[in-house]
Amino acid sequence: MVKHSGTASLSTSASTSVILYDAEATLDVNRDIALGFVVLLSGGVFNQSSTLENKGRRWSKGRKNSSPVELVPNTDQPIEVDENNLMLAFMALIDGNVVDACFGVPQQRRDTSKPAFRRVQEAKALLSTAADTSDSIHSLAVETYHRAFLIVIDYNDQMDKANCCTRCSKQKKIHRNAKNALKDAFDQLQEAIANSTE
């Protein structure tokens, strides 16, 4: 994943106008739904070892109520999806309800007058247009949303594990870390789309 330095470039500032998710709405996605999206985006190749708990977090061992040191996906190991499944997963992004969930738009009651619905349509149009200009957008988009839903699963797991005595302070930190992890997960895709539509 590309990390941005403190100085903003033209492409970095352009990528801020590319909105592909709403952090609060994404974190509100139910864990089971997020797991379903992870399976869909991985082409059905998913096992418990690909969750963040086993892949990218470091837990203190042997202590009760141990907490994660950081909340980041293991970006060194991208998902491997064959070409057919990749195209199916990408179609789920632009024609399905995966992106809708990242903006909090429920599938059953799609109110087209709501700003969230319009943002979903804009995000899907950006993904589709960028994919027409660059073949790498397909895999980058699928990998980004896959990573986002792994973050959602991990976020839900951590919130469930927060004990009642320290719940408030831990929840704020877990929430902040999850939002930062989502931002990091989407940075590269947002920049690639901004560059492809210039």
C-alpha positions in Angstrom: 0.0 0.0 0.0 1.2 3.5 -0.8 1.7 5.7 2.2 1.4 9.4 1.8 4.0 11.8 3.1 3.2 15.0 4.9 3.3 17.0 1.6 0.3 16.8 -0.6 0.7 16.2 -4.3 -1.8 17.0 -7.0 -3.0 13.4 -7.2 -3.3 13.2 -3.4 -5.5 16.3 -3.2 -7.5 15.0 -6.2 -8.1 11.7 -4.5 -9.8 13.4 -1.6 -12.7 14.2 -3.9 -13.1 10.5 -4.7 -15.5 9.2 -2.1 -15.8 5.4 -2.1 -17.2 4.8 1.4 -18.6 6.4 4.5 -16.5 5.3 7.5 -19.4 5.4 10.0 -21.8 3.5 7.7 -19.1 1.0 6.8 -18.4 0.3 10.5 -22.1 -0.1 11.1 -22.3 -3.1 8.7 -23.3 -6.2 10.6 -20.5 -8.7 11.2 -22.3 -11.5 9.4 -23.0 -9.4 6.4 -19.4 -8.2 6.3 -18.3 -11.9 6.4 -20.6 -12.6 3.4 -19.0 -9.8 1.4 -15.6 -11.1 2.3 -16.5 -14.5 0.9 -18.1 -12.9 -2.2 -15.1 -10.7 -2.9 -12.6 -13.5 -2.3 -14.3 -15.7 -4.9 -15.6 -18.0 -2.3 -12.1 -18.8 -1.1 -12.2 -17.8 2.5 -11.2 -19.4 5.8 -11.0 -18.2 9.3 -7.2 -17.7 9.0 -7.8 -14.9 6.6 -9.4 -12.7 9.1 -7.5 -9.9 10.7 -7.4 -11.5 14.1 -5.2 -14.3 12.7 -3.5 -12.3 10.0 -2.6 -8.7 10.9 -3.1 -8.1 14.6 -0.7 -8.7 17.4 -2.3 -9.8 20.6 -0.6 -10.1 24.0 -0.6 -13.7 24.8 -1.4 -15.2 28.2 -3.1 -12.2 29.7 -6.8 -11.8 30.4 -8.5 -9.1 28.5 -5.5 -8.6 26.3 -6.1 -6.0 23.6 -4.7 -5.5 20.1 -1.7 -3.3 19.6 -3.0 -2.1 16.3 -5.8 -2.6 13.9 -4.4 -3.0 10.4 -4.9 -5.7 7.7 -1.9 -7.6 6.5 -1.4 -5.8 3.3 1.7 -7.9 2.4 -0.6 -10.8 1.3 -3.2 -9.7 -1.2 -6.1 -11.9 -1.9 -5.6 -14.2 -4.9 -8.7 -14.4 -7.0 -8.8 -16.0 -10.5 -9.9 -13.9 -13.4 -13.5 -15.1 -13.6 -14.0 -14.6 -9.9 -12.3 -11.3 -10.0 -14.8 -10.0 -12.7 -17.7 -11.4 -10.7 -16.4 -9.7 -7.5 -15.9 -6.4 -9.4 -19.5 -6.7 -10.8 -20.7 -7.1 -7.3 -19.1 -3.8 -6.5 -20.6 -1.8 -9.4 -23.9 -3.6 -9.9 -24.5 -5.3 -6.5 -25.0 -4.1 -3.0 -21.5 -4.2 -1.7 -20.8 -0.4 -2.2 -24.3 0.4 -1.0 -23.5 -1.2 2.4 -20.4 1.1 2.7 -22.7 4.1 2.6 -25.5 2.7 4.8 -28.0 2.3 2.0 -30.2 -0.7 2.8 -31.0 -3.0 -0.1 -34.7 -3.4 0.7 -35.6 0.3 1.0 -33.6 2.2 -1.6 -34.7 5.9 -1.3 -33.2 7.5 -4.4 -33.7 11.0 -3.0 -31.3 10.4 -0.1 -27.7 11.8 -0.3 -26.3 8.4 0.6 -27.9 6.8 -2.5 -26.5 9.5 -4.7 -23.0 8.9 -3.2 -23.4 5.2 -3.9 -24.2 5.9 -7.6 -21.3 8.3 -7.9 -18.9 5.8 -6.3 -20.1 3.0 -8.6 -19.7 5.3 -11.7 -16.2 6.3 -10.6 -15.2 2.6 -10.2 -16.7 1.7 -13.5 -15.1 4.6 -15.4 -11.7 4.1 -13.8 -11.9 0.3 -14.6 -12.5 1.2 -18.3 -9.2 3.2 -18.4 -7.0 0.9 -16.3 -7.2 -2.9 -15.9 -5.5 -2.8 -12.5 -8.5 -1.0 -11.0 -10.5 -4.3 -11.0 -8.2 -6.1 -8.7 -7.3 -3.0 -6.6 -11.0 -2.2 -6.0 -11.9 -5.8 -5.1 -8.9 -6.0 -2.8 -9.7 -2.7 -1.1 -13.3 -3.5 -0.4 -12.3 -7.0 0.8 -9.8 -5.4 3.2 -12.5 -3.0 4.4 -14.9 -5.8 5.3 -12.1 -7.6 7.1 -11.6 -4.4 9.1 -15.4 -4.3 9.9 -15.3 -7.9 11.1 -12.3 -7.2 13.3 -13.9 -4.0 14.6 -17.1 -5.9 15.6 -15.0 -8.6 17.3 -13.0 -6.0 19.2 -16.1 -4.1 20.3 -17.7 -7.4 21.5 -14.6 -8.1 23.6 -14.4 -4.7 25.3 -15.3 -5.4 29.0 -17.9 -3.3 30.9 -15.3 -1.5 33.1 -13.3 -0.1 30.3 -15.9 -0.2 27.5 -16.2 3.5 26.9 -12.5 4.4 26.6 -11.7 1.2 24.7 -14.6 1.7 22.3 -13.4 5.2 21.4 -9.9 3.9 20.7 -11.2 0.9 18.7 -13.5 3.1 16.7 -10.7 5.6 15.9 -8.3 2.9 14.9 -10.9 1.2 12.7 -11.6 4.5 10.9 -7.9 5.1 10.4 -7.5 1.5 9.1 -10.4 2.1 6.6 -8.8 5.4 5.4 -5.5 3.6 4.9 -7.3 0.8 3.0 -9.0 3.1 0.6 -6.1 5.6 0.0 -4.5 3.7 -2.8 -7.7 3.0 -4.7 -8.9 6.6 -4.3 -5.6 7.9 -5.7 -5.6 5.4 -8.6 -9.2 6.4 -9.5 -8.3 10.1 -9.3 -5.3 9.6 -11.5 -7.3 7.5 -14.1 -10.0 10.1 -14.4 -7.8 13.2 -14.8 
